[in-house]
Amino acid sequence: MDNENKSYIRSLLTLHNVSVEKLAELMTKELGKSYTRQSLYGKFDRDSLTLKECQAIAKILGYHIAFIKNK
């Protein structure tokens, strides 16, 4: 992710008092695939989060992702 996107996710985690390690644990439960702190940092740095992973992060933090048509 570019620094802006990575910072945005980190800010949301801080706002909700969720560490990247805890996020990895919750994503493992949510998606049934093993995640670690290191694997998430790698995905952030490589800009390789899938939409499904982004939706899981949003759900874990109490949000949802919506596609809204531009006017």
mmCIF file of the N, C-alpha and C atoms, coordinates in Angstrom:
data_MODEL
# 
_entry.id   MODEL 
# 
loop_
_atom_site.group_PDB 
_atom_site.id 
_atom_site.type_symbol 
_atom_site.label_atom_id 
_atom_site.label_alt_id 
_atom_site.label_comp_id 
_atom_site.label_asym_id 
_atom_site.label_entity_id 
_atom_site.label_seq_id 
_atom_site.pdbx_PDB_ins_code 
_atom_site.Cartn_x 
_atom_site.Cartn_y 
_atom_site.Cartn_z 
_atom_site.occupancy 
_atom_site.B_iso_or_equiv 
_atom_site.pdbx_formal_charge 
_atom_site.auth_seq_id 
_atom_site.auth_comp_id 
_atom_site.auth_asym_id 
_atom_site.auth_atom_id 
_atom_site.pdbx_PDB_model_num 
ATOM 1   N N  . MET A 1 1  ? 0.839   -1.168  0.000   1.00 0.00 ? 1  MET A N  1 
ATOM 2   C CA . MET A 1 1  ? 0.000   0.000   0.000   1.00 0.00 ? 1  MET A CA 1 
ATOM 3   C C  . MET A 1 1  ? 0.879   1.224   0.000   1.00 0.00 ? 1  MET A C  1 
ATOM 4   N N  . ASP A 1 2  ? 0.399   2.248   -0.635  1.00 0.00 ? 2  ASP A N  1 
ATOM 5   C CA . ASP A 1 2  ? 1.166   3.471   -0.502  1.00 0.00 ? 2  ASP A CA 1 
ATOM 6   C C  . ASP A 1 2  ? 1.067   3.908   0.958   1.00 0.00 ? 2  ASP A C  1 
ATOM 7   N N  . ASN A 1 3  ? 1.945   4.777   1.342   1.00 0.00 ? 3  ASN A N  1 
ATOM 8   C CA . ASN A 1 3  ? 2.001   5.173   2.750   1.00 0.00 ? 3  ASN A CA 1 
ATOM 9   C C  . ASN A 1 3  ? 0.679   5.716   3.264   1.00 0.00 ? 3  ASN A C  1 
ATOM 10  N N  . GLU A 1 4  ? -0.084  6.376   2.407   1.00 0.00 ? 4  GLU A N  1 
ATOM 11  C CA . GLU A 1 4  ? -1.364  6.939   2.826   1.00 0.00 ? 4  GLU A CA 1 
ATOM 12  C C  . GLU A 1 4  ? -2.339  5.840   3.231   1.00 0.00 ? 4  GLU A C  1 
ATOM 13  N N  . ASN A 1 5  ? -2.452  4.798   2.420   1.00 0.00 ? 5  ASN A N  1 
ATOM 14  C CA . ASN A 1 5  ? -3.372  3.698   2.727   1.00 0.00 ? 5  ASN A CA 1 
ATOM 15  C C  . ASN A 1 5  ? -2.915  2.923   3.955   1.00 0.00 ? 5  ASN A C  1 
ATOM 16  N N  . LYS A 1 6  ? -1.630  2.666   4.032   1.00 0.00 ? 6  LYS A N  1 
ATOM 17  C CA . LYS A 1 6  ? -1.092  1.946   5.187   1.00 0.00 ? 6  LYS A CA 1 
ATOM 18  C C  . LYS A 1 6  ? -1.325  2.762   6.455   1.00 0.00 ? 6  LYS A C  1 
ATOM 19  N N  . SER A 1 7  ? -1.114  4.050   6.386   1.00 0.00 ? 7  SER A N  1 
ATOM 20  C CA . SER A 1 7  ? -1.340  4.928   7.535   1.00 0.00 ? 7  SER A CA 1 
ATOM 21  C C  . SER A 1 7  ? -2.818  4.957   7.916   1.00 0.00 ? 7  SER A C  1 
ATOM 22  N N  . TYR A 1 8  ? -3.686  4.918   6.924   1.00 0.00 ? 8  TYR A N  1 
ATOM 23  C CA . TYR A 1 8  ? -5.123  4.938   7.175   1.00 0.00 ? 8  TYR A CA 1 
ATOM 24  C C  . TYR A 1 8  ? -5.536  3.701   7.974   1.00 0.00 ? 8  TYR A C  1 
ATOM 25  N N  . ILE A 1 9  ? -5.086  2.530   7.545   1.00 0.00 ? 9  ILE A N  1 
ATOM 26  C CA . ILE A 1 9  ? -5.422  1.301   8.261   1.00 0.00 ? 9  ILE A CA 1 
ATOM 27  C C  . ILE A 1 9  ? -4.816  1.314   9.656   1.00 0.00 ? 9  ILE A C  1 
ATOM 28  N N  . ARG A 1 10 ? -3.571  1.753   9.772   1.00 0.00 ? 10 ARG A N  1 
ATOM 29  C CA . ARG A 1 10 ? -2.933  1.824   11.095  1.00 0.00 ? 10 ARG A CA 1 
ATOM 30  C C  . ARG A 1 10 ? -3.682  2.794   12.006  1.00 0.00 ? 10 ARG A C  1 
ATOM 31  N N  . SER A 1 11 ? -4.167  3.898   11.463  1.00 0.00 ? 11 SER A N  1 
ATOM 32  C CA . SER A 1 11 ? -4.937  4.859   12.266  1.00 0.00 ? 11 SER A CA 1 
ATOM 33  C C  . SER A 1 11 ? -6.237  4.240   12.762  1.00 0.00 ? 11 SER A C  1 
ATOM 34  N N  . LEU A 1 12 ? -6.911  3.492   11.897  1.00 0.00 ? 12 LEU A N  1 
ATOM 35  C CA . LEU A 1 12 ? -8.141  2.820   12.314  1.00 0.00 ? 12 LEU A CA 1 
ATOM 36  C C  . LEU A 1 12 ? -7.863  1.802   13.408  1.00 0.00 ? 12 LEU A C  1 
ATOM 37  N N  . LEU A 1 13 ? -6.773  1.070   13.263  1.00 0.00 ? 13 LEU A N  1 
ATOM 38  C CA . LEU A 1 13 ? -6.412  0.094   14.290  1.00 0.00 ? 13 LEU A CA 1 
ATOM 39  C C  . LEU A 1 13 ? -6.153  0.789   15.619  1.00 0.00 ? 13 LEU A C  1 
ATOM 40  N N  . THR A 1 14 ? -5.429  1.892   15.577  1.00 0.00 ? 14 THR A N  1 
ATOM 41  C CA . THR A 1 14 ? -5.139  2.652   16.799  1.00 0.00 ? 14 THR A CA 1 
ATOM 42  C C  . THR A 1 14 ? -6.432  3.195   17.402  1.00 0.00 ? 14 THR A C  1 
ATOM 43  N N  . LEU A 1 15 ? -7.298  3.745   16.574  1.00 0.00 ? 15 LEU A N  1 
ATOM 44  C CA . LEU A 1 15 ? -8.571  4.294   17.030  1.00 0.00 ? 15 LEU A CA 1 
ATOM 45  C C  . LEU A 1 15 ? -9.390  3.248   17.787  1.00 0.00 ? 15 LEU A C  1 
ATOM 46  N N  . HIS A 1 16 ? -9.327  2.013   17.316  1.00 0.00 ? 16 HIS A N  1 
ATOM 47  C CA . HIS A 1 16 ? -10.106 0.933   17.915  1.00 0.00 ? 16 HIS A CA 1 
ATOM 48  C C  . HIS A 1 16 ? -9.283  0.074   18.875  1.00 0.00 ? 16 HIS A C  1 
ATOM 49  N N  . ASN A 1 17 ? -8.070  0.540   19.179  1.00 0.00 ? 17 ASN A N  1 
ATOM 50  C CA . ASN A 1 17 ? -7.200  -0.153  20.128  1.00 0.00 ? 17 ASN A CA 1 
ATOM 51  C C  . ASN A 1 17 ? -6.978  -1.620  19.740  1.00 0.00 ? 17 ASN A C  1 
ATOM 52  N N  . VAL A 1 18 ? -6.704  -1.848  18.454  1.00 0.00 ? 18 VAL A N  1 
ATOM 53  C CA . VAL A 1 18 ? -6.449  -3.183  17.935  1.00 0.00 ? 18 VAL A CA 1 
ATOM 54  C C  . VAL A 1 18 ? -5.025  -3.211  17.380  1.00 0.00 ? 18 VAL A C  1 
ATOM 55  N N  . SER A 1 19 ? -4.213  -4.112  17.879  1.00 0.00 ? 19 SER A N  1 
ATOM 56  C CA . SER A 1 19 ? -2.853  -4.242  17.372  1.00 0.00 ? 19 SER A CA 1 
ATOM 57  C C  . SER A 1 19 ? -2.871  -5.029  16.062  1.00 0.00 ? 19 SER A C  1 
ATOM 58  N N  . VAL A 1 20 ? -1.812  -4.935  15.311  1.00 0.00 ? 20 VAL A N  1 
ATOM 59  C CA . VAL A 1 20 ? -1.709  -5.718  14.065  1.00 0.00 ? 20 VAL A CA 1 
ATOM 60  C C  . VAL A 1 20 ? -1.694  -7.206  14.415  1.00 0.00 ? 20 VAL A C  1 
ATOM 61  N N  . GLU A 1 21 ? -1.081  -7.560  15.519  1.00 0.00 ? 21 GLU A N  1 
ATOM 62  C CA . GLU A 1 21 ? -1.067  -8.960  15.965  1.00 0.00 ? 21 GLU A CA 1 
ATOM 63  C C  . GLU A 1 21 ? -2.496  -9.447  16.253  1.00 0.00 ? 21 GLU A C  1 
ATOM 64  N N  . LYS A 1 22 ? -3.292  -8.623  16.943  1.00 0.00 ? 22 LYS A N  1 
ATOM 65  C CA . LYS A 1 22 ? -4.685  -8.981  17.233  1.00 0.00 ? 22 LYS A CA 1 
ATOM 66  C C  . LYS A 1 22 ? -5.502  -9.028  15.949  1.00 0.00 ? 22 LYS A C  1 
ATOM 67  N N  . LEU A 1 23 ? -5.255  -8.092  15.037  1.00 0.00 ? 23 LEU A N  1 
ATOM 68  C CA . LEU A 1 23 ? -5.937  -8.104  13.749  1.00 0.00 ? 23 LEU A CA 1 
ATOM 69  C C  . LEU A 1 23 ? -5.654  -9.404  13.010  1.00 0.00 ? 23 LEU A C  1 
ATOM 70  N N  . ALA A 1 24 ? -4.406  -9.842  13.022  1.00 0.00 ? 24 ALA A N  1 
ATOM 71  C CA . ALA A 1 24 ? -4.034  -11.101 12.363  1.00 0.00 ? 24 ALA A CA 1 
ATOM 72  C C  . ALA A 1 24 ? -4.810  -12.272 12.964  1.00 0.00 ? 24 ALA A C  1 
ATOM 73  N N  . GLU A 1 25 ? -4.914  -12.286 14.283  1.00 0.00 ? 25 GLU A N  1 
ATOM 74  C CA . GLU A 1 25 ? -5.662  -13.348 14.969  1.00 0.00 ? 25 GLU A CA 1 
ATOM 75  C C  . GLU A 1 25 ? -7.136  -13.322 14.567  1.00 0.00 ? 25 GLU A C  1 
ATOM 76  N N  . LEU A 1 26 ? -7.729  -12.145 14.548  1.00 0.00 ? 26 LEU A N  1 
ATOM 77  C CA . LEU A 1 26 ? -9.139  -12.020 14.189  1.00 0.00 ? 26 LEU A CA 1 
ATOM 78  C C  . LEU A 1 26 ? -9.387  -12.341 12.719  1.00 0.00 ? 26 LEU A C  1 
ATOM 79  N N  . MET A 1 27 ? -8.450  -11.959 11.857  1.00 0.00 ? 27 MET A N  1 
ATOM 80  C CA . MET A 1 27 ? -8.595  -12.283 10.429  1.00 0.00 ? 27 MET A CA 1 
ATOM 81  C C  . MET A 1 27 ? -8.489  -13.787 10.200  1.00 0.00 ? 27 MET A C  1 
ATOM 82  N N  . THR A 1 28 ? -7.624  -14.449 10.960  1.00 0.00 ? 28 THR A N  1 
ATOM 83  C CA . THR A 1 28 ? -7.502  -15.903 10.859  1.00 0.00 ? 28 THR A CA 1 
ATOM 84  C C  . THR A 1 28 ? -8.843  -16.557 11.178  1.00 0.00 ? 28 THR A C  1 
ATOM 85  N N  . LYS A 1 29 ? -9.503  -16.088 12.240  1.00 0.00 ? 29 LYS A N  1 
ATOM 86  C CA . LYS A 1 29 ? -10.820 -16.622 12.599  1.00 0.00 ? 29 LYS A CA 1 
ATOM 87  C C  . LYS A 1 29 ? -11.872 -16.271 11.554  1.00 0.00 ? 29 LYS A C  1 
ATOM 88  N N  . GLU A 1 30 ? -11.850 -15.046 11.080  1.00 0.00 ? 30 GLU A N  1 
ATOM 89  C CA . GLU A 1 30 ? -12.860 -14.563 10.131  1.00 0.00 ? 30 GLU A CA 1 
ATOM 90  C C  . GLU A 1 30 ? -12.754 -15.252 8.772   1.00 0.00 ? 30 GLU A C  1 
ATOM 91  N N  . LEU A 1 31 ? -11.533 -15.421 8.280   1.00 0.00 ? 31 LEU A N  1 
ATOM 92  C CA . LEU A 1 31 ? -11.338 -15.925 6.913   1.00 0.00 ? 31 LEU A CA 1 
ATOM 93  C C  . LEU A 1 31 ? -10.907 -17.387 6.848   1.00 0.00 ? 31 LEU A C  1 
ATOM 94  N N  . GLY A 1 32 ? -10.562 -17.973 7.997   1.00 0.00 ? 32 GLY A N  1 
ATOM 95  C CA . GLY A 1 32 ? -10.167 -19.385 7.993   1.00 0.00 ? 32 GLY A CA 1 
ATOM 96  C C  . GLY A 1 32 ? -8.832  -19.636 7.326   1.00 0.00 ? 32 GLY A C  1 
ATOM 97  N N  . LYS A 1 33 ? -8.006  -18.619 7.279   1.00 0.00 ? 33 LYS A N  1 
ATOM 98  C CA . LYS A 1 33 ? -6.674  -18.702 6.671   1.00 0.00 ? 33 LYS A CA 1 
ATOM 99  C C  . LYS A 1 33 ? -5.703  -18.102 7.672   1.00 0.00 ? 33 LYS A C  1 
ATOM 100 N N  . SER A 1 34 ? -4.515  -18.654 7.770   1.00 0.00 ? 34 SER A N  1 
ATOM 101 C CA . SER A 1 34 ? -3.560  -18.201 8.768   1.00 0.00 ? 34 SER A CA 1 
ATOM 102 C C  . SER A 1 34 ? -2.948  -16.844 8.415   1.00 0.00 ? 34 SER A C  1 
ATOM 103 N N  . TYR A 1 35 ? -3.063  -15.909 9.353   1.00 0.00 ? 35 TYR A N  1 
ATOM 104 C CA . TYR A 1 35 ? -2.439  -14.592 9.224   1.00 0.00 ? 35 TYR A CA 1 
ATOM 105 C C  . TYR A 1 35 ? -1.559  -14.362 10.443  1.00 0.00 ? 35 TYR A C  1 
ATOM 106 N N  . THR A 1 36 ? -0.452  -13.660 10.236  1.00 0.00 ? 36 THR A N  1 
ATOM 107 C CA . THR A 1 36 ? 0.437   -13.267 11.320  1.00 0.00 ? 36 THR A CA 1 
ATOM 108 C C  . THR A 1 36 ? 0.691   -11.768 11.202  1.00 0.00 ? 36 THR A C  1 
ATOM 109 N N  . ARG A 1 37 ? 1.263   -11.220 12.233  1.00 0.00 ? 37 ARG A N  1 
ATOM 110 C CA . ARG A 1 37 ? 1.638   -9.802  12.207  1.00 0.00 ? 37 ARG A CA 1 
ATOM 111 C C  . ARG A 1 37 ? 2.559   -9.544  11.016  1.00 0.00 ? 37 ARG A C  1 
ATOM 112 N N  . GLN A 1 38 ? 3.533   -10.434 10.834  1.00 0.00 ? 38 GLN A N  1 
ATOM 113 C CA . GLN A 1 38 ? 4.497   -10.261 9.750   1.00 0.00 ? 38 GLN A CA 1 
ATOM 114 C C  . GLN A 1 38 ? 3.837   -10.372 8.378   1.00 0.00 ? 38 GLN A C  1 
ATOM 115 N N  . SER A 1 39 ? 2.901   -11.300 8.234   1.00 0.00 ? 39 SER A N  1 
ATOM 116 C CA . SER A 1 39 ? 2.257   -11.453 6.925   1.00 0.00 ? 39 SER A CA 1 
ATOM 117 C C  . SER A 1 39 ? 1.402   -10.230 6.593   1.00 0.00 ? 39 SER A C  1 
ATOM 118 N N  . LEU A 1 40 ? 0.754   -9.648  7.611   1.00 0.00 ? 40 LEU A N  1 
ATOM 119 C CA . LEU A 1 40 ? -0.035  -8.440  7.351   1.00 0.00 ? 40 LEU A CA 1 
ATOM 120 C C  . LEU A 1 40 ? 0.862   -7.255  7.006   1.00 0.00 ? 40 LEU A C  1 
ATOM 121 N N  . TYR A 1 41 ? 1.958   -7.077  7.751   1.00 0.00 ? 41 TYR A N  1 
ATOM 122 C CA . TYR A 1 41 ? 2.888   -5.996  7.405   1.00 0.00 ? 41 TYR A CA 1 
ATOM 123 C C  . TYR A 1 41 ? 3.393   -6.172  5.972   1.00 0.00 ? 41 TYR A C  1 
ATOM 124 N N  . GLY A 1 42 ? 3.677   -7.403  5.582   1.00 0.00 ? 42 GLY A N  1 
ATOM 125 C CA . GLY A 1 42 ? 4.123   -7.666  4.211   1.00 0.00 ? 42 GLY A CA 1 
ATOM 126 C C  . GLY A 1 42 ? 3.067   -7.277  3.199   1.00 0.00 ? 42 GLY A C  1 
ATOM 127 N N  . LYS A 1 43 ? 1.805   -7.630  3.465   1.00 0.00 ? 43 LYS A N  1 
ATOM 128 C CA . LYS A 1 43 ? 0.713   -7.270  2.563   1.00 0.00 ? 43 LYS A CA 1 
ATOM 129 C C  . LYS A 1 43 ? 0.552   -5.757  2.485   1.00 0.00 ? 43 LYS A C  1 
ATOM 130 N N  . PHE A 1 44 ? 0.679   -5.064  3.638   1.00 0.00 ? 44 PHE A N  1 
ATOM 131 C CA . PHE A 1 44 ? 0.603   -3.604  3.629   1.00 0.00 ? 44 PHE A CA 1 
ATOM 132 C C  . PHE A 1 44 ? 1.716   -3.022  2.754   1.00 0.00 ? 44 PHE A C  1 
ATOM 133 N N  . ASP A 1 45 ? 2.939   -3.506  2.937   1.00 0.00 ? 45 ASP A N  1 
ATOM 134 C CA . ASP A 1 45 ? 4.093   -2.966  2.211   1.00 0.00 ? 45 ASP A CA 1 
ATOM 135 C C  . ASP A 1 45 ? 4.046   -3.276  0.719   1.00 0.00 ? 45 ASP A C  1 
ATOM 136 N N  . ARG A 1 46 ? 3.534   -4.453  0.364   1.00 0.00 ? 46 ARG A N  1 
ATOM 137 C CA . ARG A 1 46 ? 3.482   -4.857  -1.048  1.00 0.00 ? 46 ARG A CA 1 
ATOM 138 C C  . ARG A 1 46 ? 2.203   -4.395  -1.750  1.00 0.00 ? 46 ARG A C  1 
ATOM 139 N N  . ASP A 1 47 ? 1.279   -3.787  -0.984  1.00 0.00 ? 47 ASP A N  1 
ATOM 140 C CA . ASP A 1 47 ? -0.009  -3.375  -1.548  1.00 0.00 ? 47 ASP A CA 1 
ATOM 141 C C  . ASP A 1 47 ? -0.730  -4.581  -2.134  1.00 0.00 ? 47 ASP A C  1 
ATOM 142 N N  . SER A 1 48 ? -0.806  -5.665  -1.335  1.00 0.00 ? 48 SER A N  1 
ATOM 143 C CA . SER A 1 48 ? -1.384  -6.894  -1.867  1.00 0.00 ? 48 SER A CA 1 
ATOM 144 C C  . SER A 1 48 ? -2.569  -7.418  -1.059  1.00 0.00 ? 48 SER A C  1 
ATOM 145 N N  . LEU A 1 49 ? -3.237  -6.536  -0.312  1.00 0.00 ? 49 LEU A N  1 
ATOM 146 C CA . LEU A 1 49 ? -4.465  -6.958  0.364   1.00 0.00 ? 49 LEU A CA 1 
ATOM 147 C C  . LEU A 1 49 ? -5.543  -7.189  -0.685  1.00 0.00 ? 49 LEU A C  1 
ATOM 148 N N  . THR A 1 50 ? -6.275  -8.283  -0.553  1.00 0.00 ? 50 THR A N  1 
ATOM 149 C CA . THR A 1 50 ? -7.384  -8.541  -1.466  1.00 0.00 ? 50 THR A CA 1 
ATOM 150 C C  . THR A 1 50 ? -8.616  -7.787  -0.973  1.00 0.00 ? 50 THR A C  1 
ATOM 151 N N  . LEU A 1 51 ? -9.609  -7.675  -1.823  1.00 0.00 ? 51 LEU A N  1 
ATOM 152 C CA . LEU A 1 51 ? -10.863 -7.042  -1.424  1.00 0.00 ? 51 LEU A CA 1 
ATOM 153 C C  . LEU A 1 51 ? -11.474 -7.808  -0.259  1.00 0.00 ? 51 LEU A C  1 
ATOM 154 N N  . LYS A 1 52 ? -11.423 -9.122  -0.314  1.00 0.00 ? 52 LYS A N  1 
ATOM 155 C CA . LYS A 1 52 ? -11.960 -9.948  0.770   1.00 0.00 ? 52 LYS A CA 1 
ATOM 156 C C  . LYS A 1 52 ? -11.263 -9.634  2.094   1.00 0.00 ? 52 LYS A C  1 
ATOM 157 N N  . GLU A 1 53 ? -9.950  -9.452  2.049   1.00 0.00 ? 53 GLU A N  1 
ATOM 158 C CA . GLU A 1 53 ? -9.193  -9.109  3.260   1.00 0.00 ? 53 GLU A CA 1 
ATOM 159 C C  . GLU A 1 53 ? -9.555  -7.714  3.753   1.00 0.00 ? 53 GLU A C  1 
ATOM 160 N N  . CYS A 1 54 ? -9.718  -6.770  2.834   1.00 0.00 ? 54 CYS A N  1 
ATOM 161 C CA . CYS A 1 54 ? -10.126 -5.417  3.221   1.00 0.00 ? 54 CYS A CA 1 
ATOM 162 C C  . CYS A 1 54 ? -11.515 -5.439  3.845   1.00 0.00 ? 54 CYS A C  1 
ATOM 163 N N  . GLN A 1 55 ? -12.416 -6.232  3.287   1.00 0.00 ? 55 GLN A N  1 
ATOM 164 C CA . GLN A 1 55 ? -13.759 -6.345  3.848   1.00 0.00 ? 55 GLN A CA 1 
ATOM 165 C C  . GLN A 1 55 ? -13.708 -6.964  5.241   1.00 0.00 ? 55 GLN A C  1 
ATOM 166 N N  . ALA A 1 56 ? -12.836 -7.939  5.433   1.00 0.00 ? 56 ALA A N  1 
ATOM 167 C CA . ALA A 1 56 ? -12.694 -8.570  6.751   1.00 0.00 ? 56 ALA A CA 1 
ATOM 168 C C  . ALA A 1 56 ? -12.167 -7.562  7.772   1.00 0.00 ? 56 ALA A C  1 
ATOM 169 N N  . ILE A 1 57 ? -11.171 -6.765  7.382   1.00 0.00 ? 57 ILE A N  1 
ATOM 170 C CA . ILE A 1 57 ? -10.635 -5.748  8.284   1.00 0.00 ? 57 ILE A CA 1 
ATOM 171 C C  . ILE A 1 57 ? -11.742 -4.756  8.649   1.00 0.00 ? 57 ILE A C  1 
ATOM 172 N N  . ALA A 1 58 ? -12.487 -4.312  7.657   1.00 0.00 ? 58 ALA A N  1 
ATOM 173 C CA . ALA A 1 58 ? -13.584 -3.379  7.908   1.00 0.00 ? 58 ALA A CA 1 
ATOM 174 C C  . ALA A 1 58 ? -14.601 -3.994  8.874   1.00 0.00 ? 58 ALA A C  1 
ATOM 175 N N  . LYS A 1 59 ? -14.986 -5.227  8.640   1.00 0.00 ? 59 LYS A N  1 
ATOM 176 C CA . LYS A 1 59 ? -15.972 -5.902  9.493   1.00 0.00 ? 59 LYS A CA 1 
ATOM 177 C C  . LYS A 1 59 ? -15.453 -6.022  10.922  1.00 0.00 ? 59 LYS A C  1 
ATOM 178 N N  . ILE A 1 60 ? -14.206 -6.425  11.075  1.00 0.00 ? 60 ILE A N  1 
ATOM 179 C CA . ILE A 1 60 ? -13.601 -6.578  12.400  1.00 0.00 ? 60 ILE A CA 1 
ATOM 180 C C  . ILE A 1 60 ? -13.638 -5.268  13.168  1.00 0.00 ? 60 ILE A C  1 
ATOM 181 N N  . LEU A 1 61 ? -13.433 -4.159  12.464  1.00 0.00 ? 61 LEU A N  1 
ATOM 182 C CA . LEU A 1 61 ? -13.392 -2.849  13.109  1.00 0.00 ? 61 LEU A CA 1 
ATOM 183 C C  . LEU A 1 61 ? -14.760 -2.167  13.183  1.00 0.00 ? 61 LEU A C  1 
ATOM 184 N N  . GLY A 1 62 ? -15.797 -2.861  12.679  1.00 0.00 ? 62 GLY A N  1 
ATOM 185 C CA . GLY A 1 62 ? -17.151 -2.320  12.770  1.00 0.00 ? 62 GLY A CA 1 
ATOM 186 C C  . GLY A 1 62 ? -17.558 -1.439  11.609  1.00 0.00 ? 62 GLY A C  1 
ATOM 187 N N  . TYR A 1 63 ? -16.955 -1.646  10.463  1.00 0.00 ? 63 TYR A N  1 
ATOM 188 C CA . TYR A 1 63 ? -17.256 -0.860  9.263   1.00 0.00 ? 63 TYR A CA 1 
ATOM 189 C C  . TYR A 1 63 ? -17.684 -1.802  8.139   1.00 0.00 ? 63 TYR A C  1 
ATOM 190 N N  . HIS A 1 64 ? -18.050 -1.225  7.025   1.00 0.00 ? 64 HIS A N  1 
ATOM 191 C CA . HIS A 1 64 ? -18.248 -1.984  5.794   1.00 0.00 ? 64 HIS A CA 1 
ATOM 192 C C  . HIS A 1 64 ? -17.719 -1.139  4.639   1.00 0.00 ? 64 HIS A C  1 
ATOM 193 N N  . ILE A 1 65 ? -17.452 -1.795  3.552   1.00 0.00 ? 65 ILE A N  1 
ATOM 194 C CA . ILE A 1 65 ? -16.951 -1.119  2.350   1.00 0.00 ? 65 ILE A CA 1 
ATOM 195 C C  . ILE A 1 65 ? -18.103 -1.020  1.358   1.00 0.00 ? 65 ILE A C  1 
ATOM 196 N N  . ALA A 1 66 ? -18.298 0.149   0.816   1.00 0.00 ? 66 ALA A N  1 
ATOM 197 C CA . ALA A 1 66 ? -19.378 0.353   -0.155  1.00 0.00 ? 66 ALA A CA 1 
ATOM 198 C C  . ALA A 1 66 ? -18.802 0.988   -1.404  1.00 0.00 ? 66 ALA A C  1 
ATOM 199 N N  . PHE A 1 67 ? -19.334 0.573   -2.531  1.00 0.00 ? 67 PHE A N  1 
ATOM 200 C CA . PHE A 1 67 ? -18.989 1.197   -3.801  1.00 0.00 ? 67 PHE A CA 1 
ATOM 201 C C  . PHE A 1 67 ? -20.092 2.198   -4.110  1.00 0.00 ? 67 PHE A C  1 
ATOM 202 N N  . ILE A 1 68 ? -19.713 3.460   -4.226  1.00 0.00 ? 68 ILE A N  1 
ATOM 203 C CA . ILE A 1 68 ? -20.672 4.529   -4.460  1.00 0.00 ? 68 ILE A CA 1 
ATOM 204 C C  . ILE A 1 68 ? -20.349 5.188   -5.796  1.00 0.00 ? 68 ILE A C  1 
ATOM 205 N N  . LYS A 1 69 ? -21.322 5.230   -6.671  1.00 0.00 ? 69 LYS A N  1 
ATOM 206 C CA . LYS A 1 69 ? -21.114 5.782   -8.008  1.00 0.00 ? 69 LYS A CA 1 
ATOM 207 C C  . LYS A 1 69 ? -20.802 7.280   -7.914  1.00 0.00 ? 69 LYS A C  1 
ATOM 208 N N  . ASN A 1 70 ? -19.774 7.689   -8.633  1.00 0.00 ? 70 ASN A N  1 
ATOM 209 C CA . ASN A 1 70 ? -19.431 9.108   -8.722  1.00 0.00 ? 70 ASN A CA 1 
ATOM 210 C C  . ASN A 1 70 ? -20.536 9.881   -9.402  1.00 0.00 ? 70 ASN A C  1 
ATOM 211 N N  . LYS A 1 71 ? -20.701 11.111  -9.001  1.00 0.00 ? 71 LYS A N  1 
ATOM 212 C CA . LYS A 1 71 ? -21.727 11.957  -9.622  1.00 0.00 ? 71 LYS A CA 1 
ATOM 213 C C  . LYS A 1 71 ? -21.187 12.678  -10.812 1.00 0.00 ? 71 LYS A C  1 
# 
